Amino acid sequence: MVSLQDQLLKAGLVNKTKVKLANQDKSKQQKEQRRSGVQSVDEAKLAAQEAQRQQAERARALNAERDAAAQQKAIHAQIVQMVQQNRQPAGKGDIAYNYTFQNKIERLYVSPEVQGHLVAGRLVIVVLNGATELVPRVIADKIAERDAALVVRVKQSSNVVDEDDPYAAYQIPDDLMW
């Protein structure tokens, strides 16, 4: 097979210098295409690396969310276990003990002995899954470390007396029922 250039040379339509110039132009174009092709390969490689980095970032975020959810579930299981193991009976009392939970006043009927423990702070109310349970203060402190929103904090009355208070001599008992 004879190339087109050779045929044109034999026919006398072109001379050797024109063929040489055409070959040089052709090699320059090929060189530029290789360079631009290498650049496009680099750009494609960079785009692929960027996509891989974004995918890894998304995977890390999803793993972090999954780990946080698993940790919350484990903490909740620990709280449930502590409450079940350490719950105290409210007694068969008919004394209404009022407490505040989530800006609502709730009522729990307890025996006089349990009321004394609640007022003294030895027992604490824990609301878990809508159920009200009584647990010792030590356990309530451990539960509060994990989730403070479940523990009902009873405000202890302060014994600080104002000097100008005309009723300072009259003490109000903590277990006063209205």
PASEBA-1860 file (N, C-alpha, C; in nm, 3 decimals):
! residues 178
1> MVSLQDQL> 0.084/-0.118/0.000/0.000/0.000/0.000/0.088/0.124/0.000 ~ 0.051/0.209/-0.082/0.127/0.332/-0.098/0.045/0.444/-0.035 ~ 0.113/0.528/0.045/0.041/0.635/0.116/0.001/0.744/0.019 ~ -0.088/0.828/0.062/-0.138/0.938/-0.020/-0.025/1.035/-0.052 ~ 0.064/1.058/0.044/0.176/1.149/0.020/0.265/1.099/-0.094 ~ 0.296/0.972/-0.088/0.380/0.914/-0.194/0.311/0.926/-0.330 ~ 0.185/0.903/-0.337/0.112/0.913/-0.462/0.115/1.056/-0.514 ~ 0.098/1.154/-0.419/0.100/1.294/-0.462/0.240/1.334/-0.510
9> LKAGLVNK> 0.343/1.281/-0.444/0.481/1.309/-0.487/0.506/1.253/-0.626 ~ 0.465/1.129/-0.652/0.485/1.067/-0.783/0.408/1.141/-0.891 ~ 0.290/1.191/-0.852/0.210/1.263/-0.952/0.267/1.401/-0.977 ~ 0.355/1.450/-0.886/0.416/1.581/-0.903/0.329/1.694/-0.852 ~ 0.226/1.664/-0.777/0.139/1.768/-0.724/0.201/1.839/-0.604 ~ 0.288/1.773/-0.529/0.356/1.834/-0.413/0.504/1.806/-0.424 ~ 0.585/1.887/-0.350/0.728/1.861/-0.347/0.768/1.812/-0.208 ~ 0.894/1.776/-0.194/0.941/1.717/-0.069/0.930/1.815/0.048
17> TKVKLANQ> 0.953/1.942/0.028/0.946/2.039/0.138/0.804/2.052/0.192 ~ 0.706/2.051/0.103/0.566/2.058/0.148/0.529/1.932/0.227 ~ 0.577/1.817/0.183/0.551/1.692/0.255/0.614/1.697/0.393 ~ 0.738/1.749/0.397/0.809/1.760/0.525/0.734/1.853/0.620 ~ 0.688/1.967/0.568/0.611/2.062/0.651/0.479/1.999/0.699 ~ 0.416/1.927/0.614/0.290/1.861/0.651/0.315/1.757/0.761 ~ 0.425/1.682/0.748/0.459/1.583/0.851/0.489/1.650/0.985 ~ 0.561/1.765/0.979/0.591/1.837/1.103/0.463/1.889/1.169
25> DKSKQQKE> 0.373/1.945/1.089/0.246/1.993/1.143/0.166/1.878/1.205 ~ 0.170/1.766/1.136/0.097/1.649/1.186/0.155/1.602/1.319 ~ 0.289/1.598/1.330/0.351/1.554/1.455/0.325/1.654/1.567 ~ 0.323/1.785/1.534/0.292/1.886/1.635/0.150/1.867/1.688 ~ 0.056/1.843/1.598/-0.083/1.822/1.639/-0.094/1.697/1.728 ~ -0.025/1.592/1.690/-0.029/1.470/1.771/0.029/1.495/1.909 ~ 0.139/1.573/1.912/0.203/1.604/2.039/0.107/1.683/2.129 ~ 0.042/1.782/2.070/-0.054/1.863/2.146/-0.171/1.778/2.194
33> QRRSGVQS> -0.218/1.688/2.110/-0.327/1.601/2.150/-0.285/1.511/2.266 ~ -0.161/1.463/2.261/-0.113/1.380/2.372/-0.106/1.461/2.501 ~ -0.054/1.583/2.487/-0.046/1.669/2.606/-0.186/1.699/2.660 ~ -0.274/1.740/2.571/-0.410/1.771/2.617/-0.480/1.644/2.665 ~ -0.451/1.533/2.606/-0.506/1.406/2.651/-0.455/1.371/2.789 ~ -0.328/1.397/2.815/-0.271/1.373/2.948/-0.338/1.463/3.050 ~ -0.362/1.588/3.011/-0.429/1.680/3.102/-0.571/1.634/3.130 ~ -0.641/1.588/3.029/-0.777/1.541/3.052/-0.777/1.416/3.140
41> VDEAKLAA> -0.672/1.333/3.124/-0.660/1.217/3.211/-0.638/1.263/3.355 ~ -0.551/1.366/3.373/-0.528/1.420/3.508/-0.655/1.478/3.565 ~ -0.728/1.552/3.482/-0.854/1.610/3.529/-0.952/1.501/3.567 ~ -0.960/1.398/3.487/-1.050/1.286/3.518/-1.006/1.218/3.647 ~ -0.875/1.203/3.663/-0.823/1.140/3.784/-0.856/1.226/3.906 ~ -0.838/1.358/3.892/-0.871/1.449/4.003/-1.020/1.445/4.035 ~ -1.103/1.443/3.933/-1.247/1.436/3.955/-1.285/1.306/4.025 ~ -1.222/1.197/3.986/-1.248/1.067/4.049/-1.203/1.070/4.195
49> QEAQRQQA> -1.087/1.129/4.221/-1.039/1.139/4.359/-1.132/1.225/4.444 ~ -1.181/1.334/4.387/-1.274/1.423/4.459/-1.404/1.348/4.491 ~ -1.455/1.276/4.394/-1.578/1.198/4.417/-1.555/1.092/4.525 ~ -1.439/1.028/4.522/-1.407/0.927/4.622/-1.395/0.990/4.761 ~ -1.335/1.111/4.768/-1.321/1.181/4.896/-1.459/1.218/4.951 ~ -1.547/1.268/4.865/-1.682/1.304/4.909/-1.759/1.181/4.955 ~ -1.742/1.071/4.885/-1.810/0.947/4.925/-1.758/0.899/5.060 ~ -1.628/0.908/5.082/-1.570/0.868/5.211/-1.620/0.959/5.322
57> ERARALNA> -1.633/1.088/5.292/-1.685/1.184/5.391/-1.829/1.149/5.428 ~ -1.911/1.120/5.328/-2.050/1.080/5.354/-2.056/0.952/5.437 ~ -1.970/0.857/5.403/-1.967/0.730/5.478/-1.927/0.755/5.623 ~ -1.828/0.845/5.645/-1.788/0.878/5.782/-1.902/0.942/5.858 ~ -1.975/1.033/5.793/-2.088/1.099/5.859/-2.197/0.998/5.895 ~ -2.227/0.908/5.803/-2.328/0.806/5.831/-2.284/0.713/5.944 ~ -2.156/0.676/5.944/-2.104/0.592/6.052/-2.112/0.664/6.185 ~ -2.082/0.793/6.187/-2.089/0.869/6.311/-2.232/0.875/6.363
65> ERDAAAQQ> -2.329/0.897/6.272/-2.470/0.897/6.312/-2.511/0.760/6.365 ~ -2.470/0.656/6.298/-2.504/0.520/6.340/-2.444/0.490/6.477 ~ -2.318/0.531/6.497/-2.253/0.510/6.626/-2.322/0.588/6.737 ~ -2.361/0.712/6.708/-2.431/0.793/6.807/-2.565/0.730/6.845 ~ -2.636/0.680/6.746/-2.765/0.615/6.773/-2.744/0.489/6.856 ~ -2.642/0.411/6.824/-2.614/0.289/6.902/-2.574/0.324/7.045 ~ -2.498/0.432/7.060/-2.457/0.473/7.195/-2.578/0.520/7.275 ~ -2.668/0.596/7.213/-2.790/0.640/7.282/-2.874/0.519/7.324
73> KAIHAQIV> -2.881/0.421/7.237/-2.959/0.300/7.267/-2.896/0.225/7.385 ~ -2.764/0.218/7.387/-2.694/0.151/7.497/-2.715/0.226/7.629 ~ -2.709/0.358/7.624/-2.731/0.439/7.744/-2.873/0.418/7.796 ~ -2.970/0.416/7.704/-3.109/0.395/7.746/-3.125/0.256/7.809 ~ -3.059/0.156/7.752/-3.066/0.021/7.808/-3.004/0.017/7.948 ~ -2.894/0.090/7.968/-2.832/0.096/8.101/-2.927/0.160/8.201 ~ -2.994/0.268/8.160/-3.087/0.337/8.250/-3.203/0.245/8.286 ~ -3.257/0.176/8.188/-3.368/0.084/8.214/-3.324/-0.025/8.313
81> QMVQQNRQ> -3.205/-0.078/8.292/-3.155/-0.183/8.381/-3.136/-0.130/8.523 ~ -3.081/-0.010/8.537/-3.062/0.047/8.672/-3.194/0.069/8.742 ~ -3.294/0.118/8.669/-3.424/0.144/8.730/-3.490/0.012/8.770 ~ -3.484/-0.088/8.684/-3.548/-0.216/8.714/-3.482/-0.283/8.834 ~ -3.352/-0.273/8.846/-3.282/-0.340/8.956/-3.297/-0.267/9.089 ~ -3.322/-0.136/9.085/-3.320/-0.057/9.207/-3.450/0.014/9.239 ~ -3.558/-0.022/9.173/-3.685/0.047/9.201/-3.734/0.014/9.341 ~ -3.794/0.114/9.401/-3.849/0.100/9.535/-4.001/0.111/9.527
89> PAGKGDIA> -4.072/0.038/9.611/-4.219/0.046/9.606/-4.268/0.179/9.663 ~ -4.377/0.230/9.607/-4.434/0.356/9.654/-4.521/0.334/9.777 ~ -4.547/0.211/9.809/-4.630/0.180/9.925/-4.778/0.188/9.889 ~ -4.858/0.141/9.978/-5.003/0.141/9.955/-5.064/0.264/10.022 ~ -5.005/0.378/9.998/-5.050/0.498/10.067/-5.152/0.576/9.989 ~ -5.212/0.669/10.060/-5.310/0.756/9.998/-5.268/0.903/10.009 ~ -5.142/0.925/10.036/-5.091/1.061/10.044/-5.044/1.101/9.903 ~ -5.098/1.213/9.857/-5.061/1.260/9.723/-4.932/1.341/9.734
97> YNYTFQNK> -4.831/1.296/9.659/-4.704/1.368/9.654/-4.697/1.436/9.518 ~ -4.695/1.569/9.517/-4.693/1.645/9.393/-4.549/1.678/9.355 ~ -4.521/1.667/9.227/-4.388/1.702/9.176/-4.404/1.762/9.037 ~ -4.302/1.831/8.992/-4.305/1.895/8.860/-4.216/1.817/8.765 ~ -4.273/1.780/8.649/-4.198/1.711/8.545/-4.235/1.771/8.411 ~ -4.136/1.823/8.340/-4.154/1.887/8.210/-4.261/1.996/8.216 ~ -4.248/2.083/8.315/-4.336/2.199/8.335/-4.482/2.159/8.360 ~ -4.504/2.041/8.408/-4.638/1.996/8.445/-4.633/1.944/8.588
105> IERLYVSP> -4.739/1.970/8.661/-4.746/1.919/8.797/-4.809/1.781/8.791 ~ -4.736/1.684/8.841/-4.783/1.545/8.843/-4.808/1.504/8.987 ~ -4.881/1.397/9.004/-4.915/1.349/9.138/-4.884/1.201/9.148 ~ -4.825/1.164/9.262/-4.792/1.025/9.291/-4.844/0.994/9.430 ~ -4.920/0.886/9.443/-4.973/0.848/9.573/-4.874/0.754/9.642 ~ -4.832/0.793/9.763/-4.730/0.719/9.835/-4.772/0.699/9.980 ~ -4.699/0.614/10.049/-4.722/0.593/10.191/-4.650/0.703/10.270 ~ -4.684/0.723/10.398/-4.618/0.827/10.477/-4.466/0.804/10.489
113> EVQGHLVA> -4.425/0.680/10.497/-4.282/0.649/10.506/-4.208/0.690/10.378 ~ -4.266/0.657/10.263/-4.205/0.691/10.137/-4.205/0.843/10.118 ~ -4.309/0.909/10.164/-4.313/1.054/10.154/-4.199/1.116/10.234 ~ -4.173/1.062/10.352/-4.062/1.110/10.433/-3.928/1.092/10.361 ~ -3.911/0.979/10.295/-3.787/0.955/10.220/-3.775/1.051/10.100 ~ -3.887/1.079/10.034/-3.884/1.172/9.921/-3.850/1.314/9.967 ~ -3.911/1.356/10.077/-3.885/1.491/10.129/-3.740/1.503/10.176 ~ -3.689/1.398/10.239/-3.551/1.400/10.288/-3.450/1.387/10.174
121> GRLVIVVL> -3.493/1.342/10.057/-3.403/1.329/9.943/-3.338/1.193/9.933 ~ -3.379/1.097/10.014/-3.321/0.963/10.006/-3.376/0.886/9.887 ~ -3.499/0.915/9.847/-3.559/0.857/9.727/-3.581/0.968/9.624 ~ -3.568/0.931/9.498/-3.585/1.027/9.389/-3.680/0.966/9.287 ~ -3.759/1.052/9.225/-3.854/1.008/9.123/-3.785/1.010/8.987 ~ -3.800/0.899/8.914/-3.748/0.888/8.778/-3.865/0.853/8.687 ~ -3.880/0.930/8.578/-3.987/0.903/8.481/-3.921/0.838/8.360 ~ -3.954/0.710/8.339/-3.894/0.633/8.230/-4.004/0.574/8.144
129> NGATELVP> -4.006/0.612/8.018/-4.108/0.565/7.923/-4.249/0.591/7.974 ~ -4.270/0.705/8.037/-4.402/0.742/8.087/-4.438/0.681/8.221 ~ -4.357/0.591/8.274/-4.384/0.528/8.403/-4.302/0.598/8.511 ~ -4.364/0.619/8.626/-4.298/0.684/8.739/-4.241/0.578/8.831 ~ -4.111/0.588/8.858/-4.044/0.492/8.945/-3.970/0.567/9.054 ~ -3.955/0.502/9.169/-3.877/0.557/9.280/-3.747/0.480/9.291 ~ -3.635/0.553/9.296/-3.504/0.490/9.309/-3.424/0.565/9.416 ~ -3.325/0.500/9.476/-3.239/0.569/9.572/-3.161/0.683/9.505
137> RVIADKIA> -3.122/0.781/9.585/-3.052/0.899/9.533/-2.924/0.861/9.459 ~ -2.849/0.764/9.506/-2.723/0.725/9.441/-2.751/0.679/9.298 ~ -2.853/0.599/9.279/-2.888/0.550/9.146/-2.940/0.665/9.060 ~ -3.018/0.754/9.121/-3.070/0.868/9.045/-2.956/0.958/8.996 ~ -2.852/0.972/9.076/-2.736/1.052/9.032/-2.667/0.986/8.912 ~ -2.656/0.854/8.915/-2.597/0.782/8.800/-2.684/0.796/8.675 ~ -2.815/0.792/8.694/-2.906/0.809/8.581/-2.896/0.951/8.527 ~ -2.885/1.049/8.617/-2.875/1.189/8.575/-2.748/1.215/8.496
145> ERDAALVV> -2.640/1.141/8.525/-2.517/1.155/8.446/-2.540/1.113/8.302 ~ -2.626/1.015/8.282/-2.653/0.965/8.148/-2.763/1.045/8.078 ~ -2.871/1.077/8.149/-2.980/1.156/8.092/-3.052/1.229/8.205 ~ -3.021/1.355/8.222/-3.075/1.433/8.334/-3.224/1.462/8.318 ~ -3.278/1.454/8.197/-3.419/1.486/8.175/-3.513/1.383/8.237 ~ -3.464/1.265/8.268/-3.550/1.160/8.324/-3.567/1.172/8.474 ~ -3.478/1.242/8.540/-3.478/1.250/8.686/-3.555/1.375/8.729 ~ -3.649/1.356/8.822/-3.725/1.468/8.876/-3.647/1.523/8.995
153> RVKQSSNV> -3.602/1.647/8.982/-3.526/1.712/9.088/-3.623/1.786/9.180 ~ -3.619/1.749/9.306/-3.702/1.817/9.406/-3.618/1.928/9.465 ~ -3.671/2.048/9.460/-3.597/2.161/9.515/-3.604/2.155/9.667 ~ -3.486/2.151/9.726/-3.479/2.148/9.872/-3.508/2.288/9.925 ~ -3.585/2.295/10.031/-3.618/2.426/10.087/-3.493/2.486/10.151 ~ -3.473/2.612/10.125/-3.356/2.678/10.183/-3.392/2.732/10.320 ~ -3.301/2.720/10.411/-3.324/2.764/10.548/-3.274/2.905/10.571 ~ -3.245/2.978/10.464/-3.199/3.115/10.476/-3.318/3.203/10.509
161> VDEDDPYA> -3.307/3.276/10.617/-3.418/3.359/10.665/-3.382/3.505/10.643 ~ -3.476/3.577/10.586/-3.457/3.720/10.566/-3.468/3.791/10.701 ~ -3.381/3.886/10.725/-3.379/3.954/10.854/-3.504/4.038/10.878 ~ -3.564/4.089/10.771/-3.681/4.176/10.784/-3.812/4.097/10.782 ~ -3.806/3.965/10.775/-3.925/3.882/10.766/-3.994/3.877/10.902 ~ -4.119/3.926/10.908/-4.189/3.924/11.038/-4.231/3.782/11.080 ~ -4.233/3.687/10.984/-4.275/3.551/11.015/-4.156/3.455/11.025 ~ -4.039/3.508/11.048/-3.918/3.426/11.053/-3.922/3.324/11.165
169> AYQIPDDL> -3.992/3.351/11.269/-3.999/3.260/11.382/-4.091/3.142/11.356 ~ -4.173/3.150/11.253/-4.269/3.043/11.223/-4.216/2.959/11.107 ~ -4.180/2.838/11.136/-4.127/2.747/11.034/-4.243/2.675/10.963 ~ -4.231/2.659/10.832/-4.330/2.585/10.755/-4.275/2.445/10.733 ~ -4.351/2.345/10.774/-4.301/2.208/10.757/-4.299/2.169/10.609 ~ -4.201/2.082/10.574/-4.186/2.038/10.435/-4.302/1.950/10.389 ~ -4.362/1.879/10.480/-4.469/1.788/10.442/-4.606/1.844/10.466 ~ -4.618/1.977/10.462/-4.747/2.042/10.482/-4.840/2.009/10.369
177> MW> -4.959/1.964/10.401/-5.058/1.928/10.299/-5.167/2.034/10.301 ~ -5.205/2.083/10.186/-5.309/2.187/10.176/-5.444/2.125/10.159
END
